[in-house]
Amino acid sequence: MRIRSVSCLAICAMVLSLGFAVIGSPAEAAETVKIGAVYPLSGNLARLGEESYRGAELARIERNAQGGVWGKQVEYVVADAPDTNAARSEAERLITRSNMKLLLGTYSSSLAYVATEVAERNRVPFFEFGAISDPITERGFKYTFRTCAPASGFGTIAVRVIAELAAPKMGMAPKDIKLAIVYEDSLYGTTCAKYAKAEAEKVGMPVVADEPYSAKTNDLSPVILKLKAANPDAVIHTAYIADAILFSRQAKELNFDVKAYVGQGGGHSMLDWAKAIGDVSGFLNVDFPQFKINKAYTPGLDEFIKLYEDTYKEPPHSGHSLVNYFGAKVMFDAMEKAGSLDADKIREAALSLDVPEGQTCTGWGVKFDPKTGQNVRALPYGLMWTKDQEQVTIYPSEAAVAEIIVPMPTWRERGQ
C-alpha cells in the first residue's frame, strides 16, 4: 500500500516545482482529478474545520508530488459549509453543478450527517475523515466510508481510562467512582455521551449527573453548580472549543474540582484551549492521535509533522489535521485501486483495503465494515495534558509514552 509517507524533503522540493503550478494551469486541467471537499471554513466551527482541511490538503500535495492518482494531479473543489443548511446545499451544488463524482470532508458530525445523505442519494462516494457520530454510518449507506474513530469508541475509551488507569491510582474500584457526564447537545455530544453511559453501566460505574447543554450558550455556571451538587469523583465532558474554554474558566471561578476530568476530543484537544486556561497539567482527554505517541506504532508521523511545519510555518494545532491527512491517503489508495471514479468500483476498492494497526502515521489500521462503511481498525487514544501544554498518550499500552497522574491538581493548587 502507498499509505506510508515518503521523504518529506523530497516532497517539499517536488511540491514547489509541481503541485500548485499544475493545479493552477487551465491548459493542464484535463490532467487533473477533481474531488469535492466540504468543510466549515467560516463560522463557529472554522477553527477545527481549517485545521482538518489542512491535513487533507497535505495529503493531496504529497500525492501529487508522488505522481498523483492514475498519473494525474489531484485537485480539490472546496466548499465552505458553516452549518447544516450550507452542508446540504454545497454538497448538492458540488454534485449537480460542478459534476463531482467523489466528495470528502467534513470534521463536524452534524454537517457530515446531511452531506453524506446528499451524496448517497446521488450515488456519489463520500469519505468522511473527522466526524465521529455513529449514526452517520448506521443508515445502511452504500457509498459512505469513514476513516476515523466513531463516537462509540470515544465514550467507551473515556470510561476505560477512568476504570483501568485512574481507578487503581485513586485506590478505588470502578463501582465506587461517582461519574458525571456533561456534553453539548448536538449529534456529536449526545452520541459520545450515550456510549459513555453505556460503558459506565457495563463496568458498574454509577452516573450521578447527566447534563446536556447548548454549545451556543454564554453561561455554563448553572450546569457546573448542578455538577458540584452531585459531587462526582470524575467527569467526562464532550465540547467544542468555545464551550470547552467557557466550562473550564467557570469551573475555576466556582472551584469545581474532581479527581479525574476527561475531555472527549474537539475543544479539549486544541492548543487554543490549553493557552486559554493556562496550567492544564493532569487534564485527561480522549481523542484522535496526537503527537506524543509511540513512534514505533505510528510510522510516518514525524514526516507528517515536518511536512505540516514546512507548509504552514507553524506546528499542527491538533491531531485533526493528522487524521484528515490519514483519511485522504486512504481515499487516494482506494481511488488508485478502483482505476476510475465509478461509485461501485470505488466501493469495491475501499472494501478491499486491509492494513493492520500500528503501520500508519495514526497507528490506525484500515478495514471498512461492508455494512456500515466504518473503519473498524480506528479507535481513539487516551491522552493527558502536561504542564508544558503537550498531550502525551497514556492509552492503549502499545501507543503509550507516559503514565496517568491522578488525582489531578485542584484549581487552587494550580495557583490560578
SULCOR-V842826 format. One record per backbone hydrogen bond with DSSP energy under -0.5 kcal/mol. CO is the residue of the C=O (numbers start at 1). NH is the residue of the N-H. E is the energy in kcal/mol with one decimal. If there is no record, write none. Layout:
co:CO nh:NH e:E
co:CO nh:NH e:E
//
This chain:
co:7 nh:11 e:-2.1
co:8 nh:12 e:-2.9
co:9 nh:13 e:-2.2
co:10 nh:14 e:-2.2
co:11 nh:15 e:-3.2
co:12 nh:16 e:-2.0
co:13 nh:17 e:-1.2
co:14 nh:18 e:-2.5
co:14 nh:19 e:-0.6
co:15 nh:20 e:-0.7
co:18 nh:22 e:-2.5
co:19 nh:23 e:-1.7
co:20 nh:24 e:-2.1
co:22 nh:25 e:-1.2
co:24 nh:26 e:-0.7
co:25 nh:28 e:-1.1
co:26 nh:29 e:-1.8
co:28 nh:31 e:-1.8
co:29 nh:32 e:-1.9
co:31 nh:73 e:-1.5
co:32 nh:34 e:-0.5
co:33 nh:75 e:-3.0
co:35 nh:77 e:-2.7
co:36 nh:104 e:-2.0
co:37 nh:39 e:-0.6
co:37 nh:79 e:-3.2
co:38 nh:106 e:-0.7
co:39 nh:41 e:-1.1
co:39 nh:81 e:-2.6
co:43 nh:46 e:-1.6
co:45 nh:49 e:-2.2
co:46 nh:50 e:-3.2
co:47 nh:51 e:-1.7
co:48 nh:52 e:-2.5
co:49 nh:53 e:-2.5
co:50 nh:54 e:-2.4
co:51 nh:55 e:-1.2
co:52 nh:56 e:-1.6
co:53 nh:57 e:-2.7
co:54 nh:58 e:-2.2
co:55 nh:59 e:-1.9
co:56 nh:60 e:-1.8
co:57 nh:61 e:-2.6
co:58 nh:62 e:-2.8
co:59 nh:63 e:-2.7
co:60 nh:64 e:-2.6
co:61 nh:65 e:-2.1
co:62 nh:66 e:-1.2
co:63 nh:68 e:-3.5
co:64 nh:67 e:-1.4
co:69 nh:72 e:-2.1
co:72 nh:69 e:-2.3
co:73 nh:33 e:-2.9
co:75 nh:35 e:-2.4
co:76 nh:78 e:-0.7
co:77 nh:37 e:-2.3
co:79 nh:39 e:-2.1
co:79 nh:81 e:-0.5
co:83 nh:87 e:-2.4
co:84 nh:88 e:-2.4
co:85 nh:89 e:-2.4
co:86 nh:90 e:-3.0
co:87 nh:91 e:-1.9
co:88 nh:92 e:-2.1
co:89 nh:93 e:-2.5
co:90 nh:94 e:-2.8
co:91 nh:95 e:-1.8
co:92 nh:96 e:-3.1
co:93 nh:97 e:-2.0
co:93 nh:98 e:-2.0
co:94 nh:100 e:-2.8
co:101 nh:125 e:-0.7
co:102 nh:36 e:-2.3
co:103 nh:127 e:-2.4
co:104 nh:38 e:-2.7
co:105 nh:129 e:-3.1
co:106 nh:40 e:-0.7
co:108 nh:112 e:-2.7
co:109 nh:113 e:-2.4
co:110 nh:114 e:-1.2
co:111 nh:115 e:-2.5
co:112 nh:116 e:-2.5
co:113 nh:117 e:-0.8
co:114 nh:118 e:-1.7
co:115 nh:119 e:-2.1
co:116 nh:120 e:-2.7
co:117 nh:121 e:-2.2
co:118 nh:122 e:-1.2
co:119 nh:124 e:-2.8
co:120 nh:123 e:-1.8
co:123 nh:125 e:-0.5
co:125 nh:103 e:-2.4
co:126 nh:128 e:-0.7
co:126 nh:145 e:-2.7
co:127 nh:105 e:-1.4
co:127 nh:129 e:-0.5
co:128 nh:147 e:-2.2
co:128 nh:148 e:-0.6
co:132 nh:151 e:-3.4
co:133 nh:136 e:-1.4
co:134 nh:137 e:-1.9
co:135 nh:138 e:-1.1
co:143 nh:126 e:-2.9
co:143 nh:145 e:-0.5
co:145 nh:128 e:-2.8
co:145 nh:147 e:-0.5
co:146 nh:375 e:-1.9
co:150 nh:153 e:-0.8
co:150 nh:154 e:-1.1
co:151 nh:155 e:-2.5
co:152 nh:156 e:-2.0
co:153 nh:157 e:-2.9
co:154 nh:158 e:-2.5
co:155 nh:159 e:-1.6
co:156 nh:160 e:-2.1
co:157 nh:161 e:-2.7
co:158 nh:162 e:-1.4
co:159 nh:163 e:-3.1
co:160 nh:164 e:-3.6
co:160 nh:165 e:-0.7
co:161 nh:165 e:-1.4
co:161 nh:166 e:-2.3
co:162 nh:167 e:-2.8
co:165 nh:169 e:-0.9
co:166 nh:170 e:-2.1
co:167 nh:171 e:-0.7
co:167 nh:172 e:-2.3
co:168 nh:171 e:-0.8
co:173 nh:176 e:-2.1
co:173 nh:177 e:-0.5
co:174 nh:177 e:-1.2
co:176 nh:178 e:-0.6
co:177 nh:179 e:-0.6
co:178 nh:233 e:-2.4
co:178 nh:234 e:-2.1
co:179 nh:208 e:-2.6
co:179 nh:209 e:-1.0
co:180 nh:236 e:-2.6
co:181 nh:211 e:-2.7
co:182 nh:238 e:-1.9
co:183 nh:213 e:-1.6
co:186 nh:190 e:-2.5
co:187 nh:191 e:-1.8
co:188 nh:192 e:-1.9
co:189 nh:193 e:-2.4
co:190 nh:194 e:-2.2
co:191 nh:195 e:-1.8
co:192 nh:196 e:-1.8
co:193 nh:197 e:-2.6
co:194 nh:198 e:-1.8
co:195 nh:199 e:-2.2
co:196 nh:200 e:-2.5
co:197 nh:201 e:-2.3
co:198 nh:202 e:-1.8
co:199 nh:203 e:-2.0
co:200 nh:204 e:-0.7
co:200 nh:205 e:-2.8
co:201 nh:204 e:-0.6
co:204 nh:206 e:-0.6
co:206 nh:179 e:-2.9
co:206 nh:208 e:-0.7
co:209 nh:181 e:-2.7
co:210 nh:212 e:-0.6
co:211 nh:183 e:-2.0
co:213 nh:185 e:-2.4
co:214 nh:217 e:-1.7
co:220 nh:224 e:-2.3
co:221 nh:225 e:-2.6
co:222 nh:226 e:-1.6
co:223 nh:227 e:-2.0
co:224 nh:228 e:-2.7
co:225 nh:229 e:-2.0
co:226 nh:230 e:-1.4
co:227 nh:231 e:-1.2
co:227 nh:232 e:-0.6
co:228 nh:231 e:-0.5
co:233 nh:259 e:-1.5
co:233 nh:260 e:-1.6
co:234 nh:180 e:-2.4
co:235 nh:262 e:-3.4
co:236 nh:182 e:-2.6
co:237 nh:239 e:-0.5
co:237 nh:264 e:-1.7
co:238 nh:184 e:-1.8
co:239 nh:267 e:-2.1
co:240 nh:244 e:-1.8
co:241 nh:245 e:-2.2
co:242 nh:246 e:-2.3
co:243 nh:247 e:-2.5
co:244 nh:248 e:-2.1
co:245 nh:249 e:-2.5
co:246 nh:250 e:-2.4
co:247 nh:251 e:-2.5
co:248 nh:252 e:-2.0
co:249 nh:253 e:-2.0
co:250 nh:254 e:-2.0
co:251 nh:256 e:-3.0
co:252 nh:255 e:-1.3
co:255 nh:257 e:-0.9
co:259 nh:408 e:-2.5
co:260 nh:235 e:-2.2
co:261 nh:263 e:-0.6
co:261 nh:284 e:-2.5
co:262 nh:237 e:-2.6
co:263 nh:286 e:-1.6
co:265 nh:268 e:-1.6
co:266 nh:269 e:-1.5
co:267 nh:270 e:-1.3
co:270 nh:273 e:-0.8
co:270 nh:274 e:-1.4
co:271 nh:275 e:-2.8
co:272 nh:276 e:-1.8
co:273 nh:277 e:-1.5
co:274 nh:278 e:-3.0
co:277 nh:279 e:-0.6
co:278 nh:280 e:-0.9
co:280 nh:283 e:-2.1
co:283 nh:385 e:-3.0
co:284 nh:263 e:-2.6
co:285 nh:383 e:-3.4
co:286 nh:265 e:-0.8
co:287 nh:381 e:-3.1
co:291 nh:293 e:-1.0
co:292 nh:393 e:-2.3
co:294 nh:297 e:-1.3
co:294 nh:298 e:-0.6
co:298 nh:301 e:-1.9
co:300 nh:304 e:-1.9
co:301 nh:305 e:-2.4
co:302 nh:306 e:-2.2
co:303 nh:307 e:-2.4
co:304 nh:308 e:-2.7
co:305 nh:309 e:-2.7
co:306 nh:310 e:-2.8
co:307 nh:311 e:-1.9
co:308 nh:312 e:-3.2
co:309 nh:313 e:-1.6
co:317 nh:271 e:-1.3
co:318 nh:321 e:-0.9
co:319 nh:323 e:-2.3
co:320 nh:324 e:-1.6
co:321 nh:325 e:-2.1
co:322 nh:326 e:-2.6
co:323 nh:327 e:-2.5
co:324 nh:328 e:-2.4
co:325 nh:329 e:-1.9
co:326 nh:330 e:-2.1
co:327 nh:331 e:-2.4
co:328 nh:332 e:-2.6
co:329 nh:333 e:-2.1
co:330 nh:334 e:-2.2
co:331 nh:335 e:-2.6
co:332 nh:336 e:-2.7
co:333 nh:337 e:-2.1
co:334 nh:338 e:-2.3
co:335 nh:339 e:-2.2
co:342 nh:346 e:-2.6
co:343 nh:347 e:-2.3
co:344 nh:348 e:-2.4
co:345 nh:349 e:-2.4
co:346 nh:350 e:-2.8
co:347 nh:351 e:-2.6
co:348 nh:352 e:-0.9
co:349 nh:353 e:-0.7
co:350 nh:353 e:-1.2
co:355 nh:366 e:-2.5
co:356 nh:359 e:-0.8
co:360 nh:363 e:-0.9
co:363 nh:358 e:-2.6
co:366 nh:355 e:-2.3
co:367 nh:376 e:-2.8
co:369 nh:373 e:-3.3
co:373 nh:146 e:-2.5
co:374 nh:369 e:-2.6
co:374 nh:376 e:-0.8
co:375 nh:378 e:-0.8
co:377 nh:365 e:-2.0
co:381 nh:287 e:-2.0
co:382 nh:394 e:-3.1
co:382 nh:395 e:-1.6
co:383 nh:285 e:-2.1
co:384 nh:392 e:-2.7
co:385 nh:282 e:-2.5
co:386 nh:389 e:-1.9
co:390 nh:386 e:-2.3
co:390 nh:392 e:-0.6
co:391 nh:292 e:-0.8
co:392 nh:384 e:-1.9
co:393 nh:401 e:-2.8
co:393 nh:402 e:-1.3
co:395 nh:382 e:-2.5
co:396 nh:399 e:-1.3
co:396 nh:400 e:-1.1
co:399 nh:294 e:-2.2
co:404 nh:406 e:-0.5
co:410 nh:414 e:-1.4
co:411 nh:416 e:-1.4
co:412 nh:415 e:-1.5
//
